[in-house]
Each structure stands twice: as C-alpha cells, then as structure tokens.
Amino acid sequence: MNITEKTDEEILAMAKPLWRDLVRYSNEGKYGEFSRNFSSSLARAMDQVAAGHQFAHSELARSLSEESDPLGTIRRGEHVTVVFRQRSTKKPGEWLGRLVLGYEDGKLRIFGASIF
C-alpha cells in the first residue's frame, strides 16, 4: 500500500508518535534511538558523527518542547510530508518541523526529518 492513499487522520496517527520519539531522543542526544525508524537511505546519509555534532552544538536540537502541533500533510510520489509547529523549552519562537514518511520493505520508515 502507498502511504499517500491513507487519510490525513491515519497519517497523523502514525506520524505523531514518530515525531514525539525524534524530539525525545534529540533532546537526550541518543543517536541510536533517534535513528531507529530511519529508512536505509536516510540512515546512510546521516551518520552518527554528524548527528553527534548536531546534538552537541545545537541548543535547539537539545531543547525541543514535547508539545507540537501538526499543521498538515503533503503527498508526493510514494511519500507523505507531515508538517509540525515546534517550540523550544529554551529559545523563544516557533519552528517548522518536517517529517517525511513512506514504506520500505513493508515497514513505515522516516525518509526525512528536519527543523527550520
């Protein structure tokens, strides 16, 4: 099944726990847990050294609020992008969170994740 065939509600039900885990493990600096649901291509692209550097040097990456607001979904090809409003516990303001989901070998995987 292509993820783009799911309803927004179904997609958000799958995306919210994955986003929550990314926020938690980013705050804790636990790369292994942070990357456990990555697609194989994303895991190859983001190695442990690069992630460790980000966790160590980014105040935002270590102070994400556990509360976020899903803003919507965008379907493209075999992937869905879920957009979140994200806040920090230390930095004022709001950020845009992006989570790209799809299936790899029949399993739901993260194909992209970022904070802007």
Secondary structure, 3 states (H helix, E strand, C coil): CCHHHCCHHHHHHHHHHHHHHHHHHHHHCCHHHHCCCECHHHHHHCCHHHHHHHHHHCCHHHCEEEEEEEEEEEEECCEEEEEEEEEECCCCCEEEEEEEEEEECCEEEEEEEEEC
